[in-house]
Amino acid sequence: MTSIGGAEMVDWNLAVATATRLVRPGPEVSKDEARAIVAELRRHAKASEEHVRGFTRMIPESHAPEDTPVLVVDRAGWVKANVAGFRELLKPLLEKMQDRRAGGTTGAMLGAVGGKVTGVELGMLLSFLASRVLGQYETFAPATRELPAGADGGGRLLLVAPNIVHVERELEVDPHDFRLWVCLHEETHRTQFTGVPWLRDHLQGEIQSFLGETDVDPMTVLERLREAAQSLAGARPEGEEDEGGRSIVELVQTPAQREILGRLTAVMSLLEGHADFVMDGVGPDVVPSVAEIREKFQQRRARGASRLDLALRKLLGLDAKLRQYRDGERFVRAVVEEVGMDGFNRVWTSPNTLPTKAEIAKPADWVARVHRRAD
């Protein structure tokens, strides 16, 4: 446990326990059905490697496929993997907080709040997300006994079997086609990070810069949270401007963090949009019902599961995640139509050839910048 003045900042074990206790049960399947589903997902994940690499013309360089294992997990397994990832990624920020508050009065304040409260809050958030994620490429994945990961930061690919079964039943689509379709998306992410050696370090650097700008003074954070709560409740102090419906995540950011977040948003839009483009591009040849799956899945994304679900998505900024899929896929499609797949793949040359947030919205500007030629 990371601690400050004897008080745990985050009780990670309590976060796992809270999430696994609160997460909704998955769909009912027999033991034989469960074994068959797991086996099929593993087969589809393996088959997706060749499909994705043939379509994208991206060849892994930094890690061989066996260095990035594919794990079929349940909802509790997804929670454990993500808690381990959070713990690794947030380590520099927690160390910064420890250095600033050791021996000070603010350390006592944090001790009063306690890591158990933070652990419960994190667990509640993860319990909400654990029933919604179909798959995930864990870029920053520390290996554990239960959840192996690639050597030297090779990552791992998670497929959340209960959620995949739940959605395929809800949409009433062919389960075998849907499972392959999901695997194509997640395999694209694995190909992105294994095929672009600098991408992981670049993304980690941006995230650490974002965390490094965090104001760790508790009173400042509490004041920002108060302002965020007032804005979300429609009870802004008199004379203050509307925040434009931003999420609570955005409302507690500093100006420097918003600038970094703009760059991160562009990268994530590229990665998610590219995965959507690939899964639909490969789909017609290997997923017979891909058109039906895409139409129904897009409708599901747009409407959300309930009014509560829509409210939580807005609060947590998950609606911005949905825009990343849409805007990123539009960017990739426009660039490929203009300069072909090889021309698009110049995006992976270096951090300088990544699109900006403005270029995601205007693909022609990226083409002009990256593909401009001397007279």
C-alpha positions in Angstrom: 0.0 0.0 0.0 1.1 3.5 -0.7 0.9 5.5 2.5 1.3 9.1 3.7 2.1 9.7 7.3 0.9 6.2 8.1 -2.4 6.7 6.2 -3.0 4.7 3.1 -3.7 6.9 0.1 -5.6 4.1 -1.7 -6.6 0.8 -0.2 -6.2 -1.2 -3.5 -7.4 -4.5 -2.0 -10.5 -2.8 -0.8 -11.0 -1.3 -4.3 -11.0 -4.9 -5.7 -13.2 -6.3 -3.0 -15.7 -3.4 -3.4 -15.9 -3.7 -7.2 -16.3 -7.5 -7.2 -19.0 -7.3 -4.5 -21.0 -4.6 -6.3 -20.6 -5.7 -10.0 -23.7 -7.2 -11.5 -23.6 -10.9 -12.3 -23.0 -11.9 -15.9 -25.5 -13.8 -18.1 -26.4 -17.3 -17.2 -24.4 -20.0 -19.0 -23.6 -23.6 -18.3 -20.1 -24.8 -17.5 -19.9 -26.4 -20.9 -21.1 -23.3 -22.6 -18.6 -21.2 -20.7 -15.7 -23.5 -21.8 -16.8 -23.4 -25.4 -17.1 -19.6 -25.3 -13.6 -19.2 -23.9 -12.1 -21.6 -26.4 -13.8 -19.8 -29.3 -12.6 -16.3 -28.1 -9.1 -17.6 -28.0 -9.4 -19.1 -31.5 -10.8 -15.8 -32.8 -8.1 -13.8 -31.1 -5.4 -15.9 -32.8 -7.1 -15.7 -36.2 -7.5 -12.0 -35.9 -3.7 -11.5 -35.8 -3.3 -12.5 -39.5 -6.5 -10.6 -40.6 -5.5 -7.4 -38.9 -1.9 -7.4 -40.0 -2.8 -8.2 -43.6 -5.3 -5.4 -43.8 -3.3 -2.7 -42.0 0.2 -3.8 -43.3 1.6 -3.3 -39.9 4.2 -5.8 -38.8 5.0 -6.0 -35.0 8.5 -5.0 -34.3 8.9 -4.4 -30.5 7.3 -7.6 -29.3 6.5 -11.0 -30.7 2.8 -12.1 -30.4 3.6 -14.5 -27.6 5.0 -11.5 -25.6 1.5 -10.0 -25.3 -0.8 -12.7 -24.0 -4.5 -12.9 -24.7 -6.5 -13.5 -21.5 -10.2 -14.4 -21.5 -11.4 -13.0 -18.1 -14.6 -12.6 -16.2 -15.7 -9.2 -14.7 -13.7 -9.8 -11.5 -10.6 -10.6 -13.5 -11.0 -7.3 -15.4 -11.3 -5.4 -12.2 -8.1 -7.0 -10.8 -6.2 -6.3 -14.0 -7.3 -2.6 -14.0 -6.5 -2.0 -10.3 -3.0 -3.4 -11.0 -2.7 -1.0 -13.9 -3.9 2.0 -12.0 -1.5 1.2 -9.2 1.4 1.2 -11.6 0.4 4.2 -13.6 -0.4 6.4 -10.5 2.7 5.5 -8.6 4.6 8.7 -9.6 1.7 10.9 -8.6 1.3 9.2 -5.2 5.0 9.5 -4.6 4.7 13.2 -5.3 1.9 13.5 -2.8 3.9 11.6 -0.3 6.9 13.9 -0.6 4.8 17.0 -0.3 2.8 16.0 2.7 5.1 13.9 4.8 5.1 15.4 8.3 2.7 18.2 7.4 -0.8 19.1 8.5 -2.2 18.2 5.1 -1.0 14.7 5.7 -3.2 14.5 8.7 -6.1 15.7 6.6 -5.5 12.9 4.1 -5.3 10.5 6.9 -8.7 11.6 8.1 -10.2 10.9 4.7 -8.3 7.7 4.5 -7.3 5.2 1.8 -10.3 3.1 2.6 -12.7 5.8 1.4 -10.6 6.2 -1.8 -10.6 2.4 -2.2 -14.4 2.2 -1.9 -14.8 5.1 -4.4 -12.5 3.5 -6.9 -14.2 0.1 -6.4 -17.6 1.7 -7.1 -16.4 3.2 -10.3 -14.8 0.0 -11.5 -18.0 -2.0 -10.7 -19.9 0.3 -13.1 -17.3 -0.1 -15.8 -16.7 -3.8 -15.4 -20.0 -4.8 -16.9 -19.6 -2.6 -19.9 -16.1 -3.3 -21.3 -16.0 -6.0 -24.0 -12.2 -6.1 -24.4 -9.1 -4.0 -23.6 -5.5 -3.9 -24.6 -3.7 -3.1 -21.4 -0.7 -1.0 -22.4 0.7 -0.6 -18.9 0.2 -4.0 -17.4 2.3 -5.3 -14.5 2.4 -9.1 -14.5 0.8 -10.9 -11.6 0.5 -14.6 -10.8 -3.1 -14.6 -11.9 -2.7 -12.2 -14.8 0.5 -12.7 -16.9 1.8 -9.8 -19.1 4.4 -9.3 -21.7 8.0 -9.0 -20.8 9.5 -5.5 -20.6 6.1 -3.8 -20.9 4.7 -6.0 -23.6 1.2 -5.5 -22.4 -1.7 -8.0 -22.5 -5.1 -8.3 -24.3 -8.2 -8.9 -22.2 -11.4 -10.3 -23.5 -14.3 -10.0 -21.0 -16.4 -13.1 -21.8 -19.5 -12.3 -19.8 -19.9 -8.9 -21.3 -19.4 -10.2 -24.9 -22.1 -12.8 -24.3 -24.4 -10.2 -22.7 -24.2 -7.8 -25.6 -24.5 -10.4 -28.4 -27.7 -11.6 -26.7 -29.0 -8.1 -26.2 -28.4 -7.2 -29.9 -29.7 -10.6 -31.1 -26.8 -11.1 -33.5 -24.9 -14.2 -34.5 -22.7 -14.9 -31.5 -19.8 -16.4 -33.5 -19.7 -13.4 -35.8 -19.9 -11.0 -32.9 -17.1 -12.6 -31.0 -14.8 -12.4 -34.0 -15.8 -8.8 -34.7 -14.8 -7.9 -31.1 -11.5 -9.7 -31.4 -10.7 -7.8 -34.6 -11.0 -4.5 -32.7 -8.9 -5.5 -29.8 -6.3 -7.2 -31.9 -5.9 -3.9 -33.8 -4.9 -2.3 -30.6 -2.4 -5.0 -29.9 -1.0 -4.6 -33.4 -0.7 -0.8 -32.9 1.4 -1.1 -29.8 3.5 -4.1 -31.0 4.0 -2.6 -34.5 4.9 1.0 -33.3 7.9 0.7 -30.9 7.7 4.3 -29.6 4.0 4.5 -29.1 3.8 3.1 -25.6 6.6 5.3 -24.2 5.1 8.3 -25.9 1.7 7.7 -24.4 3.1 7.0 -21.0 5.1 10.2 -21.2 2.0 12.2 -21.9 0.1 10.6 -19.1 2.9 11.2 -16.6 3.0 14.9 -17.8 -0.7 15.1 -17.2 -0.4 13.6 -13.7 2.7 15.8 -13.0 0.6 18.9 -13.4 -1.9 17.7 -10.8 -2.2 20.2 -7.9 -1.8 17.9 -4.9 -3.0 20.5 -2.4 -6.1 19.0 -0.8 -7.9 22.3 -0.3 -7.4 23.2 -4.0 -8.7 19.9 -5.1 -11.7 20.1 -2.7 -12.5 23.6 -4.0 -12.4 22.4 -7.6 -14.6 19.5 -6.8 -17.1 21.9 -5.1 -17.2 24.0 -8.2 -17.6 20.9 -10.4 -20.5 19.7 -8.3 -22.2 23.1 -8.5 -21.8 23.1 -12.2 -23.1 19.6 -12.7 -26.1 20.4 -10.4 -26.9 23.6 -12.2 -26.1 25.6 -9.1 -23.2 27.8 -10.2 -22.3 30.8 -8.1 -23.9 34.0 -9.4 -22.0 35.6 -12.2 -20.0 32.5 -13.1 -20.1 31.3 -16.7 -21.5 27.9 -17.7 -18.8 25.3 -18.1 -20.4 24.0 -21.3 -21.5 20.6 -19.9 -18.0 19.4 -19.2 -17.5 16.2 -17.2 -16.2 16.2 -13.6 -12.9 15.0 -15.0 -12.5 18.1 -17.1 -13.8 20.5 -14.5 -11.0 19.7 -12.0 -8.2 20.1 -14.5 -5.6 22.9 -14.7 -5.0 24.8 -18.0 -1.8 22.9 -18.6 -3.6 19.6 -18.1 -6.3 20.6 -20.6 -3.5 21.2 -23.2 -2.0 17.8 -22.6 -5.4 16.2 -22.6 -6.0 17.7 -26.1 -3.0 15.8 -27.3 -4.1 12.6 -25.5 -7.6 12.9 -26.9 -6.2 13.1 -30.5 -4.0 10.0 -29.9 -6.9 8.0 -28.4 -9.2 9.1 -31.2 -6.7 7.9 -33.7 -6.2 4.5 -31.9 -10.0 3.9 -31.4 -11.0 5.1 -34.8 -8.3 3.0 -36.5 -9.6 -0.1 -34.6 -13.2 0.6 -35.7 -12.0 1.2 -39.3 -10.1 -2.1 -39.3 -12.8 -4.2 -37.8 -15.2 -3.0 -40.4 -12.7 -3.3 -43.2 -11.8 -6.8 -42.4 -15.3 -7.7 -41.5 -17.0 -8.3 -44.9 -14.5 -11.1 -45.7 -14.6 -13.0 -42.4 -17.7 -11.8 -40.6 -20.8 -12.4 -42.8 -23.2 -10.4 -40.6 -20.8 -7.4 -40.0 -23.3 -4.8 -41.4 -26.0 -5.9 -39.1 -23.7 -6.0 -36.1 -22.3 -2.6 -36.8 -25.7 -1.0 -37.2 -27.1 -2.5 -34.0 -23.9 -1.8 -32.0 -23.9 1.9 -33.1 -27.5 2.2 -32.0 -26.6 0.7 -28.6 -23.6 3.0 -28.2 -25.7 6.1 -28.9 -28.7 5.4 -26.7 -27.0 4.0 -23.6 -28.6 1.4 -21.4 -30.8 3.7 -19.3 -31.2 7.3 -18.2 -28.9 6.6 -15.2 -26.3 5.1 -17.6 -26.4 8.3 -19.7 -26.0 10.5 -16.7 -23.0 8.5 -15.4 -21.4 8.5 -18.8 -21.6 12.3 -18.9 -20.3 12.6 -15.4 -17.3 10.4 -16.0 -16.6 11.8 -19.4 -17.4 8.5 -21.2 -19.5 10.3 -23.8 -16.2 11.8 -24.9 -14.9 8.3 -25.4 -17.8 7.6 -27.7 -16.9 10.7 -29.8 -13.4 9.4 -30.1 -14.6 6.3 -31.9 -16.7 8.3 -34.3 -14.3 11.2 -35.0 -11.3 8.9 -35.2 -12.9 6.5 -37.6 -13.9 9.4 -39.8 -10.3 10.7 -39.8 -8.8 7.3 -40.7 -11.4 6.7 -43.4 -10.8 10.1 -45.0 -7.0 9.8 -45.0 -7.1 6.2 -46.4 -9.4 7.4 -49.2 -7.0 10.3 -50.0 -3.6 8.7 -49.7 -4.2 4.9 -49.3 -3.3 2.6 -46.5 0.5 3.1 -46.9 0.0 6.8 -46.9 -2.1 6.6 -43.8 0.6 4.5 -42.1 2.9 7.4 -42.1 0.9 8.4 -39.0 3.1 5.9 -37.1 6.4 7.4 -38.2 7.0 9.4 -35.0 5.1 11.5 -32.4 5.5 14.4 -34.9 3.3 12.7 -37.4 0.4 12.0 -35.0 -2.6 14.1 -35.8 -3.5 17.0 -33.6 -7.0 17.3 -32.1 -7.8 19.9 -34.8 -6.5 17.6 -37.5 -8.7 14.8 -36.3 -11.6 17.0 -37.2 -10.0 18.1 -40.5 -8.1 15.1 -42.0 -7.1 17.2 -45.1 -5.0 19.4 -42.8 -3.0 16.3 -41.6 -2.6 15.1 -45.2 -1.3 18.5 -46.2 1.2 18.7 -43.3 2.6 15.1 -43.4 2.4 14.6 -47.2 3.3 18.0 -48.4 5.9 18.0 -51.1 8.4 20.5 -52.3 7.5 22.4 -55.5 
